[in-house]
Amino acid sequence: MKVSNLNGCKVYNLSSSKAMPGWISQAQRKKLSKDEDWNKRLELIQDFEVTTAAQCITMTRDAEHILVAGTYQPVVKCFTTSDLTMKFQRGLTCEVVAMESLSDDYSKIVFLQSDRTIALHAAYGTHYSLRVPKFGRHLQYNWNNCDLYCCGAGDEIYRLNLEVGQFKEPFHMKTEGCNKMHINPVHQLLACGGEQGICEFWDPRSRSRVSSINIFDQQATSNDITALKFDNDGLTMMLGTASGYVHMFDIRSRQPIYTKEHQYGLPIVDISYHHSSKTILTTDKKLVKIWERNEPNLGKVMANIETPADINALCIANDRRGETGLLMLAGEQGRIMTYFVPQLGPAPRWCSFLEGLTEELEENAKSSVYEDYKFVTRQELDDLGATGLIGTPMLRGYMHGFFMEMKLYNKLRAVSKPFEYEEYRKKKIQERIDAKRASRIATVQRLPKVNQDLAKKLLKKQTSKAGAEEGKKDAKDLVDPRFRAVFEREEFQVDEDAEEYRQRNPVLKASSGSDEEEEGEFAMAAKRAQLKRNRERDSEGPGGHKKPRKMFTLAEGVSANDVVFKGAKEQRSMKKDMKTFSKMTLKDRMQQQRGGADGHGGRSDKQQQRFSGGNKFAGGKFATGGKKSDKMKGRKGGFNINKLNFEGARPQRRK
């Protein structure tokens, strides 16, 4: 049983379960007994259906029998409420347009058929048949004078007196065609709703036209009256049009009190009053709209009942107490659609078990309106190859996607992904194998298989926090249990190449701990480009020309004469001293650099003069002095390395 809720009003669909065809074999019936859905089905009345479609449905005055007229093959069925089963079935010669019960039970019934035939039936079967001059559209029986009124395509309303058994002079209307009729229960005024939005009122006693109402609306596509009903107060009347409008009138005025619109724009099929709940039920081909009829909530919608098939007729179930909350709909399907609305009234006494079922459902409340539908987006439709279904009844647009029947979705998925089951099976086998391996003694694996980078990031933040919990050694323990699927299911793998990820993370972080990688590759690239621009700017000379690259620069306070060696003698002496210095032990070198108590470091005056005056190694510096010999004039000598500055320059190797 499906339940829908609108504005706090619950509607229970009693005909949503599966129906058993009458032609299936006994073996197949035994198989269905093991089906769980079949065992949980709710069948209000046994075989409450017709062959193809139901045209009319009504209930007798004693509330003991339900009459249903179906088509192809034309048939009428009578169901007994006390037994919850079918009482009899009769075949007809033609489809039924309208029917009326002429007695309190099923013993006298009249049918208006599509071949202009009026068939009178008794308890034993067909009693008499006659034909009217033009095709009929509706029937109405006057209980006061036993007149049967029949309206049709012409401007005449035929009167057949069943007591005398003869036709009387017809009523002549001003318009061509009459669609609906109804007799006021208080003063027996006959209302005839016809084409062009004109409703005429006739007095059966004087057999004359009393008044008329015109509901012509320029904005409406069609003003033909398709539904008509008087209320029990004798003054209120409801008119339904072919454009989906319902007008409430006081017959003392020509202006409507209230107008209700059905957004589908389809013709109004039926109008019914529910007096116990003070509501009005208006029906078109797609839905039944239940709304308030009294102030201050006049027009407020209580509930909308959408049916799986087009509606042809509506009947409110009655019992000896009066109107109940059970609605029966005849439509373009074999099964009679039944709905129970507890807010309208209690369940009938012949199906009082509905009260207990609804109470159990309220305890275990569960919405199942969309259980047979699957919501898909456009991307999923592209993957299924079903974009051609957009705009067809198979897809119902909703928000950013569509609703599709689950059966159709499964078929399309099986065709588009034929090996999906094999992949699913392998995945489940692998999960079982991993679960068995996990029970063995092994080292704890801290990083999951899915989203390892995210797990590293979370673990790093956890360890960096002061007072972190020692028990949380796994990345799954760092997140809420509701979100652990991020590290378990592959569907939640972060795609770092996706455009959305790049927009949210413009600076990509590296996983290593170095300074350059922590700043990100984009930031380091920007720094390198800035350093390159600075070097190019410093190397530019006057006029925009690049300066020649310097091999070396002089240290501060040093001139070129202090650097260039003069003479070959001093050069040989320098080489000799360098050779001597290289043969010295580490202790002697340290003493020489430190200096002795006499300031010579344990050397003679001559040696000290050689080191300090001519070729000296004191403090790690050496230089040459003396005059330049004639042989070395015009030649290059040596240079002092320690008085040169090699910032960004490198001296060339001497050949």
C-alpha positions in Angstrom: 0.0 0.0 0.0 1.5 3.3 -1.1 1.0 6.4 1.0 1.3 10.1 -0.1 1.1 13.1 2.0 0.1 16.7 1.0 -0.6 19.5 3.5 -0.8 16.9 6.3 -3.5 14.9 4.5 -2.5 11.3 3.9 -3.9 9.4 0.9 -3.6 5.6 0.9 -3.5 3.9 -2.5 -5.3 0.6 -2.1 -4.9 -0.6 -5.7 -1.1 -0.3 -6.0 -0.5 -4.0 -5.4 -0.1 -6.5 -8.2 -3.2 -8.1 -9.7 -3.5 -11.8 -10.6 -4.7 -12.5 -14.2 -7.6 -14.9 -14.4 -6.0 -17.1 -17.1 -2.8 -18.2 -15.2 -2.5 -21.9 -14.4 -2.7 -23.5 -10.9 1.0 -24.2 -10.9 1.8 -20.5 -11.5 -0.6 -19.6 -8.6 1.4 -21.8 -6.3 4.6 -20.1 -7.3 3.0 -16.7 -6.5 2.3 -17.9 -3.0 6.0 -17.8 -2.3 6.3 -14.2 -3.6 6.7 -11.8 -0.6 5.2 -8.8 -2.5 2.2 -10.9 -3.6 1.5 -12.1 -0.1 1.6 -8.5 1.2 -0.9 -7.2 -1.4 -4.2 -5.7 -0.4 -7.3 -6.7 -2.4 -10.3 -4.7 -1.2 -12.9 -6.7 -3.3 -12.1 -9.9 -5.1 -11.6 -9.4 -8.9 -12.6 -5.7 -8.6 -11.8 -5.1 -12.3 -13.0 -5.3 -15.9 -11.4 -6.5 -19.1 -9.9 -3.4 -20.6 -11.3 -0.1 -19.3 -14.1 1.1 -16.9 -16.5 3.8 -18.2 -18.9 4.2 -15.3 -19.1 3.3 -11.7 -22.0 3.9 -9.2 -23.3 2.6 -5.9 -26.9 1.6 -5.1 -28.9 3.5 -2.6 -28.8 0.7 0.0 -25.0 0.8 -0.1 -24.9 -2.9 -0.7 -23.9 -3.1 -4.3 -21.4 -1.5 -6.6 -22.1 -1.3 -10.4 -19.2 -1.1 -12.9 -19.6 -0.8 -16.6 -16.6 -1.7 -18.7 -15.7 -1.8 -22.4 -14.2 -4.2 -24.8 -15.9 -6.4 -24.3 -18.9 -4.3 -23.2 -19.8 -5.7 -19.8 -21.5 -4.7 -16.6 -20.5 -6.2 -13.2 -22.2 -6.1 -9.9 -20.2 -6.5 -6.7 -21.6 -7.1 -3.2 -20.0 -5.3 -0.3 -21.2 -7.7 2.3 -19.3 -10.6 0.6 -16.5 -8.5 -1.0 -16.9 -10.4 -4.2 -18.7 -10.2 -7.6 -22.4 -11.1 -7.6 -23.0 -11.3 -11.4 -21.7 -10.2 -14.8 -23.7 -9.4 -17.9 -22.5 -8.8 -21.4 -23.9 -5.8 -23.4 -24.3 -5.1 -27.1 -22.5 -1.8 -27.0 -20.4 0.5 -24.8 -22.1 2.3 -21.9 -22.2 6.1 -21.9 -24.2 6.6 -18.7 -26.2 4.5 -16.3 -28.7 5.0 -13.5 -30.1 2.8 -10.7 -33.9 3.0 -10.7 -34.3 1.3 -7.4 -32.6 1.0 -4.0 -30.8 -2.2 -5.1 -29.5 -3.7 -8.4 -33.0 -5.0 -9.5 -33.7 -2.0 -11.9 -30.9 -0.4 -13.9 -31.0 1.7 -17.1 -28.1 2.1 -19.5 -27.5 4.7 -22.2 -25.3 3.1 -24.9 -23.2 4.6 -27.6 -25.5 3.3 -30.4 -28.5 5.5 -29.3 -30.0 2.6 -27.3 -31.6 2.9 -23.9 -31.5 -0.6 -22.2 -33.6 -1.3 -19.2 -32.4 -4.2 -17.0 -34.1 -6.1 -14.3 -32.7 -8.6 -11.7 -33.0 -11.4 -14.2 -31.4 -9.6 -17.1 -32.4 -7.4 -20.0 -36.0 -6.2 -19.7 -36.5 -3.8 -22.7 -34.5 -1.7 -25.2 -35.5 1.4 -27.2 -33.7 4.0 -29.3 -33.6 7.8 -29.2 -33.4 9.9 -32.3 -29.9 11.3 -31.6 -26.8 10.1 -29.8 -27.2 10.5 -26.1 -24.7 12.0 -23.7 -26.3 11.7 -20.2 -29.2 10.3 -18.2 -31.1 11.6 -15.3 -34.0 10.0 -13.4 -36.7 12.0 -11.6 -38.0 10.0 -8.6 -41.0 12.2 -8.1 -42.8 11.7 -11.5 -40.9 8.7 -12.8 -39.6 10.7 -15.8 -36.3 9.6 -17.4 -34.5 12.5 -19.1 -32.0 11.9 -21.9 -29.9 14.7 -23.4 -27.7 14.4 -26.5 -26.2 16.0 -29.6 -29.4 18.0 -30.5 -31.2 20.8 -28.8 -33.9 18.5 -27.4 -34.1 16.8 -24.0 -36.1 13.6 -24.4 -38.6 12.6 -21.6 -39.5 9.0 -21.1 -42.2 8.3 -18.5 -41.5 4.8 -17.1 -44.8 4.6 -15.3 -46.8 5.0 -18.5 -44.2 3.6 -20.8 -44.2 6.3 -23.4 -42.3 9.4 -24.6 -43.5 12.9 -23.6 -42.9 16.2 -25.3 -39.2 17.0 -25.2 -37.7 20.2 -23.8 -36.2 22.5 -26.5 -33.0 24.3 -25.5 -31.6 27.4 -27.1 -28.2 25.9 -27.7 -27.2 22.9 -29.7 -26.1 20.0 -27.6 -26.4 19.2 -23.9 -23.6 17.5 -22.0 -24.7 17.1 -18.4 -27.9 17.3 -16.4 -28.8 17.2 -12.7 -32.0 17.5 -10.6 -32.1 19.7 -7.5 -32.8 17.5 -4.5 -34.9 20.2 -2.8 -37.2 21.7 -5.5 -36.6 19.4 -8.4 -35.3 22.1 -10.7 -33.6 20.5 -13.8 -30.3 22.1 -14.8 -28.9 21.4 -18.3 -25.3 22.3 -19.1 -24.6 22.6 -22.7 -22.2 24.0 -25.2 -20.9 27.6 -25.4 -21.0 27.9 -21.6 -24.8 28.2 -21.2 -26.7 26.4 -18.4 -30.5 26.4 -18.6 -33.0 25.7 -15.7 -36.2 23.9 -16.4 -39.2 23.4 -14.1 -40.6 19.8 -14.7 -44.0 20.8 -13.2 -44.7 23.7 -15.7 -42.4 22.2 -18.4 -40.9 25.6 -19.1 -37.5 27.3 -19.0 -37.1 29.3 -15.8 -33.7 30.9 -16.1 -30.2 30.5 -17.6 -26.6 31.3 -16.7 -23.8 32.1 -19.1 -20.2 31.4 -17.9 -18.5 32.6 -21.1 -14.8 33.4 -20.4 -12.7 35.1 -23.1 -9.5 33.7 -21.6 -10.7 30.1 -21.6 -10.0 27.9 -24.7 -13.4 26.2 -24.4 -16.5 27.2 -22.4 -18.5 24.0 -22.9 -20.0 22.7 -19.6 -18.8 19.1 -19.0 -19.8 18.7 -15.3 -22.8 19.8 -13.2 -23.9 19.2 -9.6 -26.4 20.7 -7.1 -25.8 20.7 -3.4 -28.2 19.5 -0.8 -29.1 23.0 0.3 -30.9 23.6 -3.0 -29.1 26.9 -3.7 -25.5 26.0 -4.4 -24.5 24.7 -7.8 -21.1 23.8 -9.3 -20.3 24.0 -13.0 -17.2 22.4 -14.6 -15.9 23.5 -18.1 -13.9 21.9 -20.8 -11.0 24.2 -20.1 -10.4 23.0 -16.5 -12.3 25.6 -14.5 -14.9 25.0 -11.8 -17.4 27.7 -10.9 -19.4 27.9 -7.7 -22.8 29.6 -8.2 -25.7 30.7 -6.0 -28.6 30.1 -8.3 -30.1 33.4 -7.2 -27.1 35.2 -8.9 -25.6 35.1 -12.3 -22.0 35.8 -11.0 -19.9 33.0 -9.6 -19.1 33.0 -5.9 -15.7 31.3 -6.4 -13.7 29.8 -9.3 -11.2 27.0 -9.0 -8.7 26.2 -11.8 -7.2 22.8 -12.6 -3.7 23.5 -13.9 -3.8 20.7 -16.4 -6.4 22.5 -18.5 -8.3 19.2 -19.1 -12.1 18.9 -19.1 -13.8 18.4 -15.7 -15.2 14.9 -15.6 -17.1 14.9 -12.3 -18.0 17.1 -9.3 -19.0 15.6 -5.9 -19.9 17.0 -2.5 -18.5 15.4 0.7 -20.9 16.8 3.3 -19.4 15.2 6.4 -16.0 16.8 5.8 -17.4 20.0 4.1 -15.2 19.6 1.0 -15.7 19.4 -2.7 -14.1 16.8 -5.0 -13.5 18.0 -8.6 -12.1 15.5 -11.1 -10.4 15.8 -14.5 -8.6 13.2 -16.6 -5.4 13.3 -14.5 -6.3 14.0 -10.9 -8.9 14.4 -8.1 -8.6 17.7 -6.3 -10.1 17.9 -2.8 -10.6 21.4 -1.5 -12.6 23.3 1.2 -16.0 24.7 0.4 -16.7 27.0 3.4 -15.2 30.3 4.6 -12.6 31.3 5.7 -10.7 28.5 3.9 -12.8 28.5 0.8 -10.7 27.0 -2.1 -7.8 25.7 0.1 -6.5 22.4 -1.3 -6.6 19.5 1.1 -5.1 16.9 -1.2 -4.5 16.0 -4.8 -4.8 12.4 -6.0 -2.9 11.7 -9.2 -3.8 8.4 -10.8 -1.8 6.1 -13.1 -4.5 6.1 -15.8 -7.0 8.6 -17.1 -10.2 9.0 -15.0 -13.7 8.5 -16.5 -15.9 8.5 -13.3 -15.7 9.0 -9.6 -17.8 7.4 -6.8 -17.7 8.0 -3.1 -18.4 4.8 -1.1 -21.3 5.0 1.3 -22.6 2.9 4.1 -25.7 3.2 6.4 -23.9 6.0 8.3 -23.4 8.1 5.1 -20.4 9.2 3.2 -17.0 7.7 4.0 -13.4 8.3 3.1 -13.1 5.6 0.4 -13.0 6.8 -3.2 -13.5 4.5 -6.2 -12.3 5.7 -9.7 -13.1 4.2 -13.0 -10.5 4.9 -15.6 -8.6 3.7 -18.7 -7.4 0.5 -17.1 -9.0 -2.7 -16.2 -8.5 -2.4 -12.4 -10.8 -0.1 -10.4 -8.6 2.5 -8.6 -9.4 2.8 -4.9 -8.1 5.4 -2.5 -8.7 5.9 1.2 -8.5 9.4 2.7 -8.9 9.3 6.5 -9.3 13.0 6.7 -12.5 12.8 4.6 -14.2 10.2 6.8 -13.9 6.7 8.3 -13.6 3.5 6.4 -16.9 1.9 5.3 -18.2 -0.8 7.7 -17.8 -3.5 5.0 -14.1 -2.8 5.0 -13.4 -1.6 8.5 -10.1 -3.4 8.5 -8.6 -0.4 6.7 -8.6 1.6 10.0 -6.2 -1.0 11.6 -4.0 -1.1 8.5 -3.6 2.7 8.4 -2.8 2.8 12.1 0.0 0.3 11.6 1.4 2.2 8.7 1.4 5.4 10.8 3.5 3.6 13.4 6.0 2.5 10.8 5.8 5.6 8.6 7.7 5.2 5.4 7.3 7.2 2.3 7.3 5.0 -0.8 6.0 7.3 -3.5 9.1 7.1 -5.6 10.3 3.6 -4.9 9.6 2.5 -8.5 11.4 5.5 -10.0 15.1 6.4 -10.4 16.4 9.9 -10.5 19.0 10.4 -13.3 21.0 13.5 -14.5 21.8 14.4 -18.0 25.3 13.0 -17.6 23.9 9.6 -16.5 21.5 9.7 -19.5 24.5 10.2 -21.8 26.3 7.3 -20.2 23.2 5.1 -20.7 22.7 6.4 -24.3 19.1 7.5 -23.5 19.2 11.2 -24.4 16.6 10.5 -27.1 14.0 9.8 -24.4 14.0 13.5 -23.3 10.6 15.0 -24.0 8.8 11.6 -24.0 6.5 10.3 -21.2 9.2 7.9 -20.1 11.1 10.8 -18.5 9.6 13.2 -16.0 11.6 16.4 -15.6 12.4 17.3 -11.9 15.0 19.9 -10.7 18.3 19.2 -12.5 17.4 15.8 -13.8 14.6 13.4 -14.6 12.6 10.6 -13.0 12.7 7.3 -14.9 11.0 4.0 -14.1 13.3 1.6 -12.3 12.5 -1.3 -14.8 13.4 0.9 -17.8 16.6 2.1 -16.0 17.7 -1.5 -15.3 17.2 -2.5 -18.9 19.1 0.4 -20.3 21.9 -0.2 -17.8 22.1 -3.8 -18.7 22.5 -2.9 -22.4 25.0 -0.1 -21.9 27.1 -1.9 -19.3 26.9 -5.7 -20.1 29.9 -6.7 -18.0 29.0 -4.7 -14.9 27.8 -7.7 -13.0 31.1 -9.6 -13.6 33.0 -6.6 -12.4 30.8 -6.3 -9.3 31.2 -10.0 -8.6 35.0 -9.8 -8.9 35.0 -6.8 -6.6 32.9 -8.6 -3.9 35.2 -11.7 -4.1 38.3 -9.4 -3.6 36.6 -7.8 -0.6 36.1 -11.1 1.0 39.7 -12.2 0.4 40.9 -8.9 1.9 38.6 -9.4 4.9 40.1 -12.9 5.5 43.7 -11.5 5.1 42.9 -8.7 7.6 42.2 -11.3 10.3 45.8 -12.6 10.1 48.6 -11.1 12.2 50.2 -8.4 10.1 51.5 -4.9 10.4 49.0 -2.2 10.7 48.6 -0.3 7.5 47.9 3.3 8.4 47.1 4.6 4.9 44.0 3.4 3.1 43.8 2.4 -0.5 41.5 5.3 -1.4 42.5 9.0 -1.1 46.0 8.3 0.4 47.0 12.0 -0.1 44.1 13.1 1.9 44.9 10.6 4.6 48.5 11.8 4.8 47.3 15.3 5.2 44.9 14.4 8.0 47.5 12.3 9.8 50.1 15.2 9.5 47.6 17.7 11.0 46.8 15.3 13.8 50.4 14.7 14.8 51.2 18.4 14.7 48.4 19.2 17.2 49.3 19.3 20.8 47.6 16.7 22.9 46.5 14.5 20.0 44.9 11.2 20.8 47.3 8.4 20.8 44.7 5.8 19.8 43.9 7.4 16.5 46.6 5.7 14.4 44.5 5.2 11.3 43.2 7.9 9.0 39.7 6.4 9.2 39.6 7.2 12.9 40.2 10.9 12.2 36.9 11.5 10.5 33.3 11.0 11.6 32.0 7.4 11.1 29.4 8.8 8.7 32.2 9.8 6.3 34.5 6.8 6.5 33.3 5.7 3.0 35.7 8.4 1.7 38.6 6.1 2.4 36.8 2.8 1.5 34.8 3.3 -1.7 36.5 4.1 -5.0 33.6 6.3 -6.0 34.9 9.0 -3.6 38.4 9.1 -5.1 39.6 12.7 -5.5 40.4 13.5 -9.1 43.2 16.1 -9.0 43.1 16.5 -12.7 39.4 17.7 -12.7 38.7 21.3 -13.5 36.7 21.8 -10.3 39.6 20.6 -8.2 42.1 22.9 -9.9 39.7 25.9 -9.3 39.4 25.2 -5.6 43.2 24.4 -5.3 45.2 26.9 -7.5 48.5 26.2 -5.6 49.2 22.5 -5.5 51.0 21.4 -2.4 53.8 18.8 -2.6 53.9 15.8 -0.3 57.6 16.1 0.7 58.8 18.3 3.6 61.5 20.5 1.9 61.0 24.3 2.0 60.9 24.6 -1.8 58.2 21.9 -2.1 56.2 23.2 0.8 55.8 26.6 -1.0 54.4 24.8 -4.1 55.8 24.6 -7.6 53.9 27.7 -8.7 55.4 29.9 -6.0 58.9 28.5 -6.7 58.6 29.1 -10.4 57.6 32.7 -9.6 60.6 33.2 -7.4 63.0 31.8 -10.0 61.6 34.1 -12.6 62.0 37.1 -10.3 65.7 36.3 -9.6 66.3 35.9 -13.3 64.8 39.4 -14.0 67.0 40.9 -11.2 70.2 39.5 -12.6 69.3 40.7 -16.1 68.6 44.2 -14.7 71.9 44.3 -12.8 73.9 43.2 -15.9 72.6 46.0 -18.1 75.0 48.9 -18.7 74.5 52.4 -20.0 72.5 52.6 -23.2 70.8 49.3 -22.5 73.9 47.2 -23.5 74.9 44.2 -21.4 78.1 44.5 -19.3 80.9 42.1 -20.0 81.0 39.3 -17.5 83.6 39.9 -14.7 86.1 37.1 -14.0 86.9 38.6 -10.6 86.9 41.8 -8.5 89.4 43.4 -6.2 88.8 43.2 -2.5 88.1 46.4 -0.6 91.3 48.5 0.1 93.4 46.5 -2.4 95.0 48.1 -5.5 96.1 46.4 -8.7 99.8 46.9 -7.8 99.4 44.8 -4.6 98.1 41.9 -6.7 100.5 41.7 -9.6 103.8 39.9 -8.9 106.9 41.7 -10.0 110.0 39.8 -11.0 110.9 36.2 -11.6 113.2 35.9 -8.5 110.4 36.7 -6.1 108.2 34.2 -8.0 110.8 31.4 -7.5 111.1 32.3 -3.9 107.4 32.2 -3.5 107.2 28.7 -5.1 109.9 27.5 -2.8 108.1 28.8 0.3 104.9 27.2 -0.9 106.7 23.9 -1.2 108.1 24.3 2.3 104.8 25.2 3.7 103.1 22.2 2.2 105.7 19.9 3.9 105.0 21.3 7.3 103.1 19.4 9.9 99.7 20.5 11.1 101.2 21.6 14.4 103.8 23.8 12.7 101.1 25.3 10.5 98.9 26.2 13.5 101.9 27.7 15.4 102.8 29.7 12.3 99.4 31.1 12.0 99.0 31.7 15.7 102.5 33.2 16.1 105.0 32.6 19.0 105.8 34.6 22.1 108.3 36.6 20.1 105.9 37.1 17.3 107.9 34.9 14.9 106.2 31.6 15.6 109.6 29.9 16.3 111.2 31.1 13.1 114.5 33.0 12.6 114.5 36.7 11.7 115.5 35.9 8.1 112.7 33.4 7.8 110.3 35.8 9.4 111.4 38.6 7.0 110.9 36.2 4.1 107.4 35.4 5.3 106.4 38.9 6.3 108.3 41.1 3.9 108.8 39.3 0.7 106.9 36.1 0.3 104.7 35.8 3.4 102.1 33.2 4.4 101.0 34.9 7.7 97.3 34.6 8.3 96.9 32.6 5.1 97.9 35.6 2.9 100.9 35.8 0.6 102.2 38.6 -1.6 105.4 39.4 -3.5 107.5 42.4 -3.1 110.8 43.8 -4.5 111.7 45.4 -7.7 110.9 44.0 -11.0 113.8 42.5 -12.9 114.7 43.5 -16.4 113.8 40.1 -17.7 110.3 40.4 -16.3 109.6 43.9 -17.6 106.6 43.8 -19.8 105.7 40.4 -18.7 102.9 39.2 -16.4 103.7 38.1 -13.0 101.7 36.3 -10.3 98.7 37.6 -8.3 97.5 37.4 -4.7 94.5 35.1 -4.5 93.4 36.2 -1.1 93.0 39.8 -2.3 90.5 39.0 -5.0 86.7 38.8 -4.7 85.0 36.0 -6.6 81.3 36.9 -6.2 79.6 35.6 -9.3 82.9 35.4 -11.1 85.3 32.6 -11.9 88.9 33.1 -13.0 90.1 31.4 -16.1 92.5 28.5 -15.8 96.0 29.5 -16.9 97.4 27.4 -19.8 
